[in-house]
Amino acid sequence: MDLQAEKLKIVKEVLTIEDINLIKEIKNLLKSRSHDWFDDLSDEQQQAVMKSLEKLDRGEGIPHEEAMARLGL
């Protein structure tokens, strides 16, 4: 697939859209794809996530399967 050609096709399609609601949906889709949920967390929450990732990097985590089993899921 030629990425540039696909982008051009999309641009051409968007230029023909007359439905304002569809334009809004496209804008929301593009915005949601570029938004990082981490930025919405408080400083405290971000620190907790970073601390947890550091623990995982040191091998101090629980494998997903084991965590799910402990939760009975």
mmCIF file of the N, C-alpha and C atoms, coordinates in Angstrom:
data_MODEL
# 
_entry.id   MODEL 
# 
loop_
_atom_site.group_PDB 
_atom_site.id 
_atom_site.type_symbol 
_atom_site.label_atom_id 
_atom_site.label_alt_id 
_atom_site.label_comp_id 
_atom_site.label_asym_id 
_atom_site.label_entity_id 
_atom_site.label_seq_id 
_atom_site.pdbx_PDB_ins_code 
_atom_site.Cartn_x 
_atom_site.Cartn_y 
_atom_site.Cartn_z 
_atom_site.occupancy 
_atom_site.B_iso_or_equiv 
_atom_site.pdbx_formal_charge 
_atom_site.auth_seq_id 
_atom_site.auth_comp_id 
_atom_site.auth_asym_id 
_atom_site.auth_atom_id 
_atom_site.pdbx_PDB_model_num 
ATOM 1   N N  . MET A 1 1  ? 0.841   -1.170  0.000  1.00 0.00 ? 1  MET A N  1 
ATOM 2   C CA . MET A 1 1  ? 0.000   0.000   0.000  1.00 0.00 ? 1  MET A CA 1 
ATOM 3   C C  . MET A 1 1  ? 0.895   1.244   0.000  1.00 0.00 ? 1  MET A C  1 
ATOM 4   N N  . ASP A 1 2  ? 0.560   2.195   -0.866 1.00 0.00 ? 2  ASP A N  1 
ATOM 5   C CA . ASP A 1 2  ? 1.293   3.449   -0.937 1.00 0.00 ? 2  ASP A CA 1 
ATOM 6   C C  . ASP A 1 2  ? 0.642   4.433   0.037  1.00 0.00 ? 2  ASP A C  1 
ATOM 7   N N  . LEU A 1 3  ? 1.333   4.695   1.143  1.00 0.00 ? 3  LEU A N  1 
ATOM 8   C CA . LEU A 1 3  ? 0.780   5.536   2.202  1.00 0.00 ? 3  LEU A CA 1 
ATOM 9   C C  . LEU A 1 3  ? 0.386   6.914   1.691  1.00 0.00 ? 3  LEU A C  1 
ATOM 10  N N  . GLN A 1 4  ? 1.226   7.540   0.904  1.00 0.00 ? 4  GLN A N  1 
ATOM 11  C CA . GLN A 1 4  ? 0.922   8.881   0.397  1.00 0.00 ? 4  GLN A CA 1 
ATOM 12  C C  . GLN A 1 4  ? -0.316  8.874   -0.497 1.00 0.00 ? 4  GLN A C  1 
ATOM 13  N N  . ALA A 1 5  ? -0.459  7.859   -1.311 1.00 0.00 ? 5  ALA A N  1 
ATOM 14  C CA . ALA A 1 5  ? -1.626  7.742   -2.182 1.00 0.00 ? 5  ALA A CA 1 
ATOM 15  C C  . ALA A 1 5  ? -2.893  7.565   -1.358 1.00 0.00 ? 5  ALA A C  1 
ATOM 16  N N  . GLU A 1 6  ? -2.815  6.769   -0.306 1.00 0.00 ? 6  GLU A N  1 
ATOM 17  C CA . GLU A 1 6  ? -3.973  6.560   0.567  1.00 0.00 ? 6  GLU A CA 1 
ATOM 18  C C  . GLU A 1 6  ? -4.361  7.861   1.267  1.00 0.00 ? 6  GLU A C  1 
ATOM 19  N N  . LYS A 1 7  ? -3.375  8.610   1.721  1.00 0.00 ? 7  LYS A N  1 
ATOM 20  C CA . LYS A 1 7  ? -3.653  9.902   2.358  1.00 0.00 ? 7  LYS A CA 1 
ATOM 21  C C  . LYS A 1 7  ? -4.350  10.840  1.383  1.00 0.00 ? 7  LYS A C  1 
ATOM 22  N N  . LEU A 1 8  ? -3.881  10.870  0.166  1.00 0.00 ? 8  LEU A N  1 
ATOM 23  C CA . LEU A 1 8  ? -4.462  11.733  -0.848 1.00 0.00 ? 8  LEU A CA 1 
ATOM 24  C C  . LEU A 1 8  ? -5.920  11.354  -1.112 1.00 0.00 ? 8  LEU A C  1 
ATOM 25  N N  . LYS A 1 9  ? -6.206  10.057  -1.177 1.00 0.00 ? 9  LYS A N  1 
ATOM 26  C CA . LYS A 1 9  ? -7.585  9.599   -1.365 1.00 0.00 ? 9  LYS A CA 1 
ATOM 27  C C  . LYS A 1 9  ? -8.476  10.102  -0.234 1.00 0.00 ? 9  LYS A C  1 
ATOM 28  N N  . ILE A 1 10 ? -7.964  10.012  0.995  1.00 0.00 ? 10 ILE A N  1 
ATOM 29  C CA . ILE A 1 10 ? -8.744  10.454  2.154  1.00 0.00 ? 10 ILE A CA 1 
ATOM 30  C C  . ILE A 1 10 ? -8.999  11.957  2.083  1.00 0.00 ? 10 ILE A C  1 
ATOM 31  N N  . VAL A 1 11 ? -7.973  12.716  1.748  1.00 0.00 ? 11 VAL A N  1 
ATOM 32  C CA . VAL A 1 11 ? -8.117  14.170  1.641  1.00 0.00 ? 11 VAL A CA 1 
ATOM 33  C C  . VAL A 1 11 ? -9.172  14.513  0.592  1.00 0.00 ? 11 VAL A C  1 
ATOM 34  N N  . LYS A 1 12 ? -9.125  13.854  -0.551 1.00 0.00 ? 12 LYS A N  1 
ATOM 35  C CA . LYS A 1 12 ? -10.109 14.111  -1.610 1.00 0.00 ? 12 LYS A CA 1 
ATOM 36  C C  . LYS A 1 12 ? -11.517 13.811  -1.126 1.00 0.00 ? 12 LYS A C  1 
ATOM 37  N N  . GLU A 1 13 ? -11.675 12.708  -0.394 1.00 0.00 ? 13 GLU A N  1 
ATOM 38  C CA . GLU A 1 13 ? -12.988 12.351  0.142  1.00 0.00 ? 13 GLU A CA 1 
ATOM 39  C C  . GLU A 1 13 ? -13.484 13.402  1.133  1.00 0.00 ? 13 GLU A C  1 
ATOM 40  N N  . VAL A 1 14 ? -12.607 13.829  2.018  1.00 0.00 ? 14 VAL A N  1 
ATOM 41  C CA . VAL A 1 14 ? -12.981 14.821  3.034  1.00 0.00 ? 14 VAL A CA 1 
ATOM 42  C C  . VAL A 1 14 ? -13.403 16.124  2.368  1.00 0.00 ? 14 VAL A C  1 
ATOM 43  N N  . LEU A 1 15 ? -12.736 16.503  1.305  1.00 0.00 ? 15 LEU A N  1 
ATOM 44  C CA . LEU A 1 15 ? -13.068 17.749  0.619  1.00 0.00 ? 15 LEU A CA 1 
ATOM 45  C C  . LEU A 1 15 ? -14.467 17.745  0.010  1.00 0.00 ? 15 LEU A C  1 
ATOM 46  N N  . THR A 1 16 ? -15.033 16.566  -0.196 1.00 0.00 ? 16 THR A N  1 
ATOM 47  C CA . THR A 1 16 ? -16.372 16.487  -0.790 1.00 0.00 ? 16 THR A CA 1 
ATOM 48  C C  . THR A 1 16 ? -17.480 16.393  0.255  1.00 0.00 ? 16 THR A C  1 
ATOM 49  N N  . ILE A 1 17 ? -17.123 16.258  1.512  1.00 0.00 ? 17 ILE A N  1 
ATOM 50  C CA . ILE A 1 17 ? -18.118 16.086  2.571  1.00 0.00 ? 17 ILE A CA 1 
ATOM 51  C C  . ILE A 1 17 ? -18.862 17.394  2.815  1.00 0.00 ? 17 ILE A C  1 
ATOM 52  N N  . GLU A 1 18 ? -20.187 17.305  2.831  1.00 0.00 ? 18 GLU A N  1 
ATOM 53  C CA . GLU A 1 18 ? -21.031 18.466  3.110  1.00 0.00 ? 18 GLU A CA 1 
ATOM 54  C C  . GLU A 1 18 ? -21.712 18.365  4.476  1.00 0.00 ? 18 GLU A C  1 
ATOM 55  N N  . ASP A 1 19 ? -21.588 17.216  5.115  1.00 0.00 ? 19 ASP A N  1 
ATOM 56  C CA . ASP A 1 19 ? -22.244 16.956  6.401  1.00 0.00 ? 19 ASP A CA 1 
ATOM 57  C C  . ASP A 1 19 ? -21.344 17.435  7.542  1.00 0.00 ? 19 ASP A C  1 
ATOM 58  N N  . ILE A 1 20 ? -21.771 18.510  8.221  1.00 0.00 ? 20 ILE A N  1 
ATOM 59  C CA . ILE A 1 20 ? -20.965 19.091  9.296  1.00 0.00 ? 20 ILE A CA 1 
ATOM 60  C C  . ILE A 1 20 ? -20.756 18.102  10.441 1.00 0.00 ? 20 ILE A C  1 
ATOM 61  N N  . ASN A 1 21 ? -21.749 17.261  10.694 1.00 0.00 ? 21 ASN A N  1 
ATOM 62  C CA . ASN A 1 21 ? -21.612 16.276  11.770 1.00 0.00 ? 21 ASN A CA 1 
ATOM 63  C C  . ASN A 1 21 ? -20.531 15.245  11.452 1.00 0.00 ? 21 ASN A C  1 
ATOM 64  N N  . LEU A 1 22 ? -20.437 14.867  10.203 1.00 0.00 ? 22 LEU A N  1 
ATOM 65  C CA . LEU A 1 22 ? -19.395 13.923  9.804  1.00 0.00 ? 22 LEU A CA 1 
ATOM 66  C C  . LEU A 1 22 ? -18.020 14.579  9.937  1.00 0.00 ? 22 LEU A C  1 
ATOM 67  N N  . ILE A 1 23 ? -17.936 15.845  9.561  1.00 0.00 ? 23 ILE A N  1 
ATOM 68  C CA . ILE A 1 23 ? -16.670 16.573  9.713  1.00 0.00 ? 23 ILE A CA 1 
ATOM 69  C C  . ILE A 1 23 ? -16.268 16.603  11.190 1.00 0.00 ? 23 ILE A C  1 
ATOM 70  N N  . LYS A 1 24 ? -17.244 16.862  12.069 1.00 0.00 ? 24 LYS A N  1 
ATOM 71  C CA . LYS A 1 24 ? -16.961 16.886  13.511 1.00 0.00 ? 24 LYS A CA 1 
ATOM 72  C C  . LYS A 1 24 ? -16.491 15.525  14.000 1.00 0.00 ? 24 LYS A C  1 
ATOM 73  N N  . GLU A 1 25 ? -17.117 14.462  13.504 1.00 0.00 ? 25 GLU A N  1 
ATOM 74  C CA . GLU A 1 25 ? -16.711 13.111  13.895 1.00 0.00 ? 25 GLU A CA 1 
ATOM 75  C C  . GLU A 1 25 ? -15.273 12.827  13.465 1.00 0.00 ? 25 GLU A C  1 
ATOM 76  N N  . ILE A 1 26 ? -14.937 13.243  12.267 1.00 0.00 ? 26 ILE A N  1 
ATOM 77  C CA . ILE A 1 26 ? -13.570 13.037  11.775 1.00 0.00 ? 26 ILE A CA 1 
ATOM 78  C C  . ILE A 1 26 ? -12.587 13.814  12.632 1.00 0.00 ? 26 ILE A C  1 
ATOM 79  N N  . LYS A 1 27 ? -12.929 15.057  12.961 1.00 0.00 ? 27 LYS A N  1 
ATOM 80  C CA . LYS A 1 27 ? -12.051 15.865  13.813 1.00 0.00 ? 27 LYS A CA 1 
ATOM 81  C C  . LYS A 1 27 ? -11.855 15.196  15.161 1.00 0.00 ? 27 LYS A C  1 
ATOM 82  N N  . ASN A 1 28 ? -12.949 14.688  15.749 1.00 0.00 ? 28 ASN A N  1 
ATOM 83  C CA . ASN A 1 28 ? -12.852 14.015  17.043 1.00 0.00 ? 28 ASN A CA 1 
ATOM 84  C C  . ASN A 1 28 ? -12.007 12.753  16.963 1.00 0.00 ? 28 ASN A C  1 
ATOM 85  N N  . LEU A 1 29 ? -12.150 12.024  15.888 1.00 0.00 ? 29 LEU A N  1 
ATOM 86  C CA . LEU A 1 29 ? -11.349 10.816  15.699 1.00 0.00 ? 29 LEU A CA 1 
ATOM 87  C C  . LEU A 1 29 ? -9.869  11.163  15.635 1.00 0.00 ? 29 LEU A C  1 
ATOM 88  N N  . LEU A 1 30 ? -9.538  12.165  14.837 1.00 0.00 ? 30 LEU A N  1 
ATOM 89  C CA . LEU A 1 30 ? -8.136  12.565  14.708 1.00 0.00 ? 30 LEU A CA 1 
ATOM 90  C C  . LEU A 1 30 ? -7.595  13.101  16.033 1.00 0.00 ? 30 LEU A C  1 
ATOM 91  N N  . LYS A 1 31 ? -8.415  13.855  16.745 1.00 0.00 ? 31 LYS A N  1 
ATOM 92  C CA . LYS A 1 31 ? -7.988  14.400  18.034 1.00 0.00 ? 31 LYS A CA 1 
ATOM 93  C C  . LYS A 1 31 ? -7.757  13.277  19.040 1.00 0.00 ? 31 LYS A C  1 
ATOM 94  N N  . SER A 1 32 ? -8.657  12.305  19.070 1.00 0.00 ? 32 SER A N  1 
ATOM 95  C CA . SER A 1 32 ? -8.533  11.212  20.039 1.00 0.00 ? 32 SER A CA 1 
ATOM 96  C C  . SER A 1 32 ? -7.308  10.356  19.753 1.00 0.00 ? 32 SER A C  1 
ATOM 97  N N  . ARG A 1 33 ? -6.910  10.255  18.500 1.00 0.00 ? 33 ARG A N  1 
ATOM 98  C CA . ARG A 1 33 ? -5.749  9.450   18.140 1.00 0.00 ? 33 ARG A CA 1 
ATOM 99  C C  . ARG A 1 33 ? -4.447  10.134  18.541 1.00 0.00 ? 33 ARG A C  1 
ATOM 100 N N  . SER A 1 34 ? -4.486  11.459  18.638 1.00 0.00 ? 34 SER A N  1 
ATOM 101 C CA . SER A 1 34 ? -3.258  12.177  18.957 1.00 0.00 ? 34 SER A CA 1 
ATOM 102 C C  . SER A 1 34 ? -3.162  12.546  20.429 1.00 0.00 ? 34 SER A C  1 
ATOM 103 N N  . HIS A 1 35 ? -4.216  12.241  21.189 1.00 0.00 ? 35 HIS A N  1 
ATOM 104 C CA . HIS A 1 35 ? -4.245  12.605  22.599 1.00 0.00 ? 35 HIS A CA 1 
ATOM 105 C C  . HIS A 1 35 ? -3.694  11.461  23.445 1.00 0.00 ? 35 HIS A C  1 
ATOM 106 N N  . ASP A 1 36 ? -2.830  11.784  24.364 1.00 0.00 ? 36 ASP A N  1 
ATOM 107 C CA . ASP A 1 36 ? -2.232  10.779  25.238 1.00 0.00 ? 36 ASP A CA 1 
ATOM 108 C C  . ASP A 1 36 ? -2.965  10.802  26.583 1.00 0.00 ? 36 ASP A C  1 
ATOM 109 N N  . TRP A 1 37 ? -3.578  9.696   26.961 1.00 0.00 ? 37 TRP A N  1 
ATOM 110 C CA . TRP A 1 37 ? -4.350  9.619   28.204 1.00 0.00 ? 37 TRP A CA 1 
ATOM 111 C C  . TRP A 1 37 ? -3.486  9.948   29.418 1.00 0.00 ? 37 TRP A C  1 
ATOM 112 N N  . PHE A 1 38 ? -2.193  9.691   29.323 1.00 0.00 ? 38 PHE A N  1 
ATOM 113 C CA . PHE A 1 38 ? -1.288  9.937   30.433 1.00 0.00 ? 38 PHE A CA 1 
ATOM 114 C C  . PHE A 1 38 ? -1.307  11.417  30.833 1.00 0.00 ? 38 PHE A C  1 
ATOM 115 N N  . ASP A 1 39 ? -1.471  12.293  29.850 1.00 0.00 ? 39 ASP A N  1 
ATOM 116 C CA . ASP A 1 39 ? -1.499  13.731  30.117 1.00 0.00 ? 39 ASP A CA 1 
ATOM 117 C C  . ASP A 1 39 ? -2.708  14.147  30.948 1.00 0.00 ? 39 ASP A C  1 
ATOM 118 N N  . ASP A 1 40 ? -3.761  13.346  30.933 1.00 0.00 ? 40 ASP A N  1 
ATOM 119 C CA . ASP A 1 40 ? -4.973  13.666  31.694 1.00 0.00 ? 40 ASP A CA 1 
ATOM 120 C C  . ASP A 1 40 ? -4.864  13.279  33.167 1.00 0.00 ? 40 ASP A C  1 
ATOM 121 N N  . LEU A 1 41 ? -3.841  12.508  33.515 1.00 0.00 ? 41 LEU A N  1 
ATOM 122 C CA . LEU A 1 41 ? -3.659  12.082  34.901 1.00 0.00 ? 41 LEU A CA 1 
ATOM 123 C C  . LEU A 1 41 ? -3.085  13.215  35.742 1.00 0.00 ? 41 LEU A C  1 
ATOM 124 N N  . SER A 1 42 ? -3.394  13.168  37.030 1.00 0.00 ? 42 SER A N  1 
ATOM 125 C CA . SER A 1 42 ? -2.800  14.136  37.952 1.00 0.00 ? 42 SER A CA 1 
ATOM 126 C C  . SER A 1 42 ? -1.316  13.818  38.098 1.00 0.00 ? 42 SER A C  1 
ATOM 127 N N  . ASP A 1 43 ? -0.562  14.747  38.669 1.00 0.00 ? 43 ASP A N  1 
ATOM 128 C CA . ASP A 1 43 ? 0.865   14.506  38.899 1.00 0.00 ? 43 ASP A CA 1 
ATOM 129 C C  . ASP A 1 43 ? 1.074   13.276  39.768 1.00 0.00 ? 43 ASP A C  1 
ATOM 130 N N  . GLU A 1 44 ? 0.220   13.127  40.774 1.00 0.00 ? 44 GLU A N  1 
ATOM 131 C CA . GLU A 1 44 ? 0.324   11.976  41.675 1.00 0.00 ? 44 GLU A CA 1 
ATOM 132 C C  . GLU A 1 44 ? 0.090   10.671  40.912 1.00 0.00 ? 44 GLU A C  1 
ATOM 133 N N  . GLN A 1 45 ? -0.905  10.661  40.054 1.00 0.00 ? 45 GLN A N  1 
ATOM 134 C CA . GLN A 1 45 ? -1.196  9.463   39.272 1.00 0.00 ? 45 GLN A CA 1 
ATOM 135 C C  . GLN A 1 45 ? -0.067  9.156   38.299 1.00 0.00 ? 45 GLN A C  1 
ATOM 136 N N  . GLN A 1 46 ? 0.474   10.187  37.667 1.00 0.00 ? 46 GLN A N  1 
ATOM 137 C CA . GLN A 1 46 ? 1.584   9.984   36.742 1.00 0.00 ? 46 GLN A CA 1 
ATOM 138 C C  . GLN A 1 46 ? 2.789   9.398   37.464 1.00 0.00 ? 46 GLN A C  1 
ATOM 139 N N  . GLN A 1 47 ? 3.066   9.899   38.659 1.00 0.00 ? 47 GLN A N  1 
ATOM 140 C CA . GLN A 1 47 ? 4.189   9.378   39.434 1.00 0.00 ? 47 GLN A CA 1 
ATOM 141 C C  . GLN A 1 47 ? 3.976   7.924   39.804 1.00 0.00 ? 47 GLN A C  1 
ATOM 142 N N  . ALA A 1 48 ? 2.722   7.575   40.151 1.00 0.00 ? 48 ALA A N  1 
ATOM 143 C CA . ALA A 1 48 ? 2.412   6.190   40.505 1.00 0.00 ? 48 ALA A CA 1 
ATOM 144 C C  . ALA A 1 48 ? 2.618   5.268   39.305 1.00 0.00 ? 48 ALA A C  1 
ATOM 145 N N  . VAL A 1 49 ? 2.200   5.717   38.128 1.00 0.00 ? 49 VAL A N  1 
ATOM 146 C CA . VAL A 1 49 ? 2.387   4.917   36.916 1.00 0.00 ? 49 VAL A CA 1 
ATOM 147 C C  . VAL A 1 49 ? 3.876   4.733   36.639 1.00 0.00 ? 49 VAL A C  1 
ATOM 148 N N  . MET A 1 50 ? 4.632   5.814   36.726 1.00 0.00 ? 50 MET A N  1 
ATOM 149 C CA . MET A 1 50 ? 6.071   5.737   36.459 1.00 0.00 ? 50 MET A CA 1 
ATOM 150 C C  . MET A 1 50 ? 6.774   4.821   37.458 1.00 0.00 ? 50 MET A C  1 
ATOM 151 N N  . LYS A 1 51 ? 6.369   4.902   38.727 1.00 0.00 ? 51 LYS A N  1 
ATOM 152 C CA . LYS A 1 51 ? 6.951   4.045   39.749 1.00 0.00 ? 51 LYS A CA 1 
ATOM 153 C C  . LYS A 1 51 ? 6.648   2.570   39.445 1.00 0.00 ? 51 LYS A C  1 
ATOM 154 N N  . SER A 1 52 ? 5.429   2.304   39.031 1.00 0.00 ? 52 SER A N  1 
ATOM 155 C CA . SER A 1 52 ? 5.045   0.934   38.688 1.00 0.00 ? 52 SER A CA 1 
ATOM 156 C C  . SER A 1 52 ? 5.831   0.420   37.497 1.00 0.00 ? 52 SER A C  1 
ATOM 157 N N  . LEU A 1 53 ? 6.032   1.273   36.485 1.00 0.00 ? 53 LEU A N  1 
ATOM 158 C CA . LEU A 1 53 ? 6.810   0.865   35.318 1.00 0.00 ? 53 LEU A CA 1 
ATOM 159 C C  . LEU A 1 53 ? 8.257   0.565   35.696 1.00 0.00 ? 53 LEU A C  1 
ATOM 160 N N  . GLU A 1 54 ? 8.803   1.364   36.599 1.00 0.00 ? 54 GLU A N  1 
ATOM 161 C CA . GLU A 1 54 ? 10.170  1.110   37.071 1.00 0.00 ? 54 GLU A CA 1 
ATOM 162 C C  . GLU A 1 54 ? 10.256  -0.244  37.771 1.00 0.00 ? 54 GLU A C  1 
ATOM 163 N N  . LYS A 1 55 ? 9.249   -0.571  38.580 1.00 0.00 ? 55 LYS A N  1 
ATOM 164 C CA . LYS A 1 55 ? 9.220   -1.873  39.255 1.00 0.00 ? 55 LYS A CA 1 
ATOM 165 C C  . LYS A 1 55 ? 9.168   -3.005  38.230 1.00 0.00 ? 55 LYS A C  1 
ATOM 166 N N  . LEU A 1 56 ? 8.339   -2.831  37.216 1.00 0.00 ? 56 LEU A N  1 
ATOM 167 C CA . LEU A 1 56 ? 8.245   -3.856  36.178 1.00 0.00 ? 56 LEU A CA 1 
ATOM 168 C C  . LEU A 1 56 ? 9.568   -4.036  35.461 1.00 0.00 ? 56 LEU A C  1 
ATOM 169 N N  . ASP A 1 57 ? 10.254  -2.925  35.208 1.00 0.00 ? 57 ASP A N  1 
ATOM 170 C CA . ASP A 1 57 ? 11.565  -2.999  34.547 1.00 0.00 ? 57 ASP A CA 1 
ATOM 171 C C  . ASP A 1 57 ? 12.566  -3.777  35.393 1.00 0.00 ? 57 ASP A C  1 
ATOM 172 N N  . ARG A 1 58 ? 12.387  -3.743  36.706 1.00 0.00 ? 58 ARG A N  1 
ATOM 173 C CA . ARG A 1 58 ? 13.282  -4.485  37.599 1.00 0.00 ? 58 ARG A CA 1 
ATOM 174 C C  . ARG A 1 58 ? 12.798  -5.917  37.819 1.00 0.00 ? 58 ARG A C  1 
ATOM 175 N N  . GLY A 1 59 ? 11.737  -6.291  37.160 1.00 0.00 ? 59 GLY A N  1 
ATOM 176 C CA . GLY A 1 59 ? 11.217  -7.646  37.291 1.00 0.00 ? 59 GLY A CA 1 
ATOM 177 C C  . GLY A 1 59 ? 10.401  -7.875  38.544 1.00 0.00 ? 59 GLY A C  1 
ATOM 178 N N  . GLU A 1 60 ? 9.896   -6.807  39.130 1.00 0.00 ? 60 GLU A N  1 
ATOM 179 C CA . GLU A 1 60 ? 9.140   -6.918  40.374 1.00 0.00 ? 60 GLU A CA 1 
ATOM 180 C C  . GLU A 1 60 ? 7.628   -6.983  40.163 1.00 0.00 ? 60 GLU A C  1 
ATOM 181 N N  . GLY A 1 61 ? 7.205   -7.294  38.966 1.00 0.00 ? 61 GLY A N  1 
ATOM 182 C CA . GLY A 1 61 ? 5.778   -7.328  38.680 1.00 0.00 ? 61 GLY A CA 1 
ATOM 183 C C  . GLY A 1 61 ? 5.207   -8.726  38.730 1.00 0.00 ? 61 GLY A C  1 
ATOM 184 N N  . ILE A 1 62 ? 3.917   -8.808  38.510 1.00 0.00 ? 62 ILE A N  1 
ATOM 185 C CA . ILE A 1 62 ? 3.196   -10.075 38.447 1.00 0.00 ? 62 ILE A CA 1 
ATOM 186 C C  . ILE A 1 62 ? 2.744   -10.251 36.998 1.00 0.00 ? 62 ILE A C  1 
ATOM 187 N N  . PRO A 1 63 ? 3.006   -11.396 36.395 1.00 0.00 ? 63 PRO A N  1 
ATOM 188 C CA . PRO A 1 63 ? 2.549   -11.619 35.018 1.00 0.00 ? 63 PRO A CA 1 
ATOM 189 C C  . PRO A 1 63 ? 1.034   -11.453 34.909 1.00 0.00 ? 63 PRO A C  1 
ATOM 190 N N  . HIS A 1 64 ? 0.594   -10.974 33.770 1.00 0.00 ? 64 HIS A N  1 
ATOM 191 C CA . HIS A 1 64 ? -0.827  -10.708 33.532 1.00 0.00 ? 64 HIS A CA 1 
ATOM 192 C C  . HIS A 1 64 ? -1.688  -11.923 33.852 1.00 0.00 ? 64 HIS A C  1 
ATOM 193 N N  . GLU A 1 65 ? -1.267  -13.080 33.380 1.00 0.00 ? 65 GLU A N  1 
ATOM 194 C CA . GLU A 1 65 ? -2.059  -14.290 33.593 1.00 0.00 ? 65 GLU A CA 1 
ATOM 195 C C  . GLU A 1 65 ? -2.227  -14.586 35.071 1.00 0.00 ? 65 GLU A C  1 
ATOM 196 N N  . GLU A 1 66 ? -1.162  -14.383 35.837 1.00 0.00 ? 66 GLU A N  1 
ATOM 197 C CA . GLU A 1 66 ? -1.239  -14.639 37.280 1.00 0.00 ? 66 GLU A CA 1 
ATOM 198 C C  . GLU A 1 66 ? -2.155  -13.635 37.979 1.00 0.00 ? 66 GLU A C  1 
ATOM 199 N N  . ALA A 1 67 ? -2.069  -12.386 37.566 1.00 0.00 ? 67 ALA A N  1 
ATOM 200 C CA . ALA A 1 67 ? -2.941  -11.365 38.156 1.00 0.00 ? 67 ALA A CA 1 
ATOM 201 C C  . ALA A 1 67 ? -4.392  -11.676 37.856 1.00 0.00 ? 67 ALA A C  1 
ATOM 202 N N  . MET A 1 68 ? -4.675  -12.070 36.633 1.00 0.00 ? 68 MET A N  1 
ATOM 203 C CA . MET A 1 68 ? -6.052  -12.408 36.256 1.00 0.00 ? 68 MET A CA 1 
ATOM 204 C C  . MET A 1 68 ? -6.547  -13.608 37.063 1.00 0.00 ? 68 MET A C  1 
ATOM 205 N N  . ALA A 1 69 ? -5.679  -14.604 37.250 1.00 0.00 ? 69 ALA A N  1 
ATOM 206 C CA . ALA A 1 69 ? -6.054  -15.782 38.030 1.00 0.00 ? 69 ALA A CA 1 
ATOM 207 C C  . ALA A 1 69 ? -6.340  -15.401 39.487 1.00 0.00 ? 69 ALA A C  1 
ATOM 208 N N  . ARG A 1 70 ? -5.522  -14.531 40.033 1.00 0.00 ? 70 ARG A N  1 
ATOM 209 C CA . ARG A 1 70 ? -5.743  -14.085 41.421 1.00 0.00 ? 70 ARG A CA 1 
ATOM 210 C C  . ARG A 1 70 ? -7.079  -13.368 41.565 1.00 0.00 ? 70 ARG A C  1 
ATOM 211 N N  . LEU A 1 71 ? -7.478  -12.674 40.500 1.00 0.00 ? 71 LEU A N  1 
ATOM 212 C CA . LEU A 1 71 ? -8.749  -11.942 40.535 1.00 0.00 ? 71 LEU A CA 1 
ATOM 213 C C  . LEU A 1 71 ? -9.916  -12.813 40.131 1.00 0.00 ? 71 LEU A C  1 
ATOM 214 N N  . GLY A 1 72 ? -9.618  -14.045 39.763 1.00 0.00 ? 72 GLY A N  1 
ATOM 215 C CA . GLY A 1 72 ? -10.670 -14.977 39.353 1.00 0.00 ? 72 GLY A CA 1 
ATOM 216 C C  . GLY A 1 72 ? -11.250 -14.648 37.993 1.00 0.00 ? 72 GLY A C  1 
ATOM 217 N N  . LEU A 1 73 ? -10.423 -14.029 37.160 1.00 0.00 ? 73 LEU A N  1 
ATOM 218 C CA . LEU A 1 73 ? -10.896 -13.655 35.820 1.00 0.00 ? 73 LEU A CA 1 
ATOM 219 C C  . LEU A 1 73 ? -10.292 -14.504 34.743 1.00 0.00 ? 73 LEU A C  1 
# 
